[in-house]
Amino acid sequence: HNVGCEVRMARKDQVKHKNAKMEQHLMLTNAKLLDTQKRLDQADETNRKTLNLLSSFETKLNSFSSDLHATKRKISATATKDELSDTNKKVTSINSVLSLTNSEVFKSKSKLVAFEQDMTTNNQQLSTQTNKLLKEQEERISTLEVMLTKQASYIQWGLLLHNMSISGDKACPVIVKVSEVASKNAQKIKWHSYPFYSDDKGYKMCLRVIVNGTGKGEGTHMSVFLYLMKGPYDANLKWPLSGTFVVTVLNQIKDHEHYNSNPVKFTEKTPSAISNKVDTKQPDEMARDGLGRNEFILHAELYKATPTCQYIKDDCIFIKVENVS
């Protein structure tokens, strides 16, 4: 209310109201300062005129008093005793008027000084309040700038994920986008990604993702597996496949706090149905089994959402596959 805002509210709502109406409050404060400055200017002009009048009046009074004393001296030299007595009474009366007038002049000066002091105090209070509002606004703007910078970073990272997710044959590292997560979870769908390669002209493979989980992870974990596929470079490759892959569930808020389980390792101990060249008779030209984990990531971890970490966003998951052999 000090700045002219007429909105009434509970004390607990005042901080929220100040933040929301910061610009309006500054405009009201500025208008009040301009009005106060105008009043001060008018008061200064009035004071100047009044002081000039008082000064002129004092000069005239002093001149009049001098004339009275001079007249009194002249009369004393020529007038009769009765005339002198009458003149003295008139002079005494005039002196009383002069004394009263001087007293009123002094009171007027005191009132003017008090008025100037009040105006100065009001101006200082308004200035202090304005500075406080400006500081609050600067702090608010600074906070918003930090939030906008973070938000811009989050948006940029999200766009990067969408742009980098594969839609055709590419070599590792690749980012796989799993969409319609809720539906895949509810229907227990065994989803396969687009094909990709272990490296340039390498082993062709894909990712199988079961959001609801399978085996020991059913209902509690998301299961993830790597599957070999029949590829155009198989004749030039060494079999069975031997290599290490890192599978990571990406945080969609920022490039940090990503989740990865133990690396997926194809070794001499890996069953041949998983690591050998795919028989052309296999359906979808895919290996009979894949290598990965039934309990890849716990649902509680997968579905968590904090201001800095979110693995499922807009019903999508992004999974990165890297060949670290």
C-alpha positions, -999 to +999 in steps of 0.1 A: +000+000+000+030+023+005+035+025-032-002+029-041-012-007-047-048-012-036-048-050-035-055-064-001-043-099+008-032-122+036+004-117+049+014-152+036+005-141+000+024-108+000+058-123-012+040-140-042+021-108-049+053-087-049+071-111-073+041-112-096+034-074-095+070-061-093+068-041-125+034-026-115+048-016-081+078+001-096+055+021-119+034+031-089+065+041-070+079+060-099+046+079-103+046+087-066+082+099-068+073+122-097+043+135-078+064+141-047+091+159-068+064+181-084+051+189-049+087+197-038+092+219-068+060+238-061+068+240-024+103+254-033+087+280-055+061+289-028+089+290-002+110+313-024+081+337-030+071+336+007+107+342+019+110+371-006+078+386+007+089+381+043+122+396+035+106+426+018+081+430+046+109+428+072+128+455+053+098+477+052+091+471+089+127+480+098+125+511+076+091+520+092+106+515+127+136+537+118+112+564+105+092+562+137+123+567+158+134+596+137+099+611+139+099+606+176+132+624+180+119+653+159+087+655+178+106+654+211+124+686+200+093+706+191+061+691+204+042+698+236+041+675+266+006+663+258+015+657+221+046+638+231+026+616+254+000+609+227+028+602+202+045+578+226+013+559+230+010+556+193+046+545+189+042+519+217+011+506+200+029+504+166+059+487+183+035+461+197+021+455+163+056+452+149+066+428+176+035+406+169+042+408+132+078+397+137+065+368+159+042+357+130+070+360+105+091+338+127+063+312+130+058+312+093+095+306+088+094+277+113+064+262+095+082+265+062+113+248+076+092+220+091+074+215+058+107+213+039+119+187+065+088+166+061+090+167+023+127+157+026+118+128+049+090+116+026+114+118-003+140+098+015+115+071+025+102+068-010+138+066-023+146+039+002+115+019-008+122+024-045+158+011-040+144-019-021+120-027-048+147-023-075+170-046-055+142-072-052+135-069-089+172-073-098+174-104-076+142-117-092+156-110-127+189-127-118+170-158-105+149-159-137+180-156-159+196-185-141+163-205-145+160-196-182+197-205-188+191-239-172+158-244-191+175-235-224+202-260-216+176-287-208+157-279-240+189-280-261+198-313-246+163-327-252+165-316-289+199-331-292+186-364-280+158-364-305+181-354-333+207-380-325+182-409-321+187-434-350+161-440-377+183-462-399+215-481-401+243-463-381+275-473-364+280-471-326+278-450-306+240-447-313+210-434-294+178-454-295+144-438-289+118-459-272+084-442-276+049-450-261+065-463-229+033-465-209+016-486-237+046-509-240+047-514-203+010-522-200+010-546-229+043-562-220+056-556-255+090-570-265+102-540-286+131-540-311+150-509-322+162-500-357+193-519-367+227-504-361+263-515-364+290-523-338+313-500-358+319-490-394+312-521-416+309-541-384+284-564-368+248-557-374+226-557-343+196-542-326+183-535-291+154-554-275+137-535-247+109-549-225+097-520-203+076-543-180+106-567-177+110-604-183+122-634-163+134-623-128+128-587-137+092-590-148+070-564-131+099-548-112+126-539-138+130-529-174+149-556-194+174-547-221+192-570-245+216-568-275+207-590-305+229-599-335+213-597-369+223-609-404+245-581-419+261-572-452+296-574-438+293-608-420+316-626-445+345-603-436+340-604-399+355-628-372+330-652-356+318-656-329+315-620-319+339-608-291+334-574-278+321-551-249+292-527-251+279-502-226+241-496-226+230-464-209+196-450-201+199-412-207+188-385-184+166-362-205+169-332-183+207-326-187+238-344-199+245-358-164+233-385-140+228-411-168+221-447-158+241-477-170+243-512-157+272-537-161+287-537-196+274-563-220+303-586-229+305-610-258+332-636-249+342-671-258+319-683-230+288-666-246+264-692-261+268-696-298+231-689-303+238-654-291+273-646-306+275-666-338+267-655-373+229-654-378+215-682-399+195-668-429+166-691-419+161-672-386+129-650-385+136-613-390+172-624-397+179-621-360+197-643-335+176-667-314+188-651-282+202-618-270+228-608-244+218-583-217+200-582-183+165-591-172+170-567-143+186-538-162+170-509-142+146-510-114+112-494-122+115-471-091+147-457-106+134-456-142+102-437-133+117-413-108+115-376-117+135-348-100+143-312-112+176-325-125+170-361-135+142-377-156+146-409-176+111-410-190+098-378-205+069-372-229+064-410-227+098-417-243+131-433-232+165-427-248+191-455-246+227-451-258+247-480-270+285-477-272+311-502-284+340-500-259+360-531-272 
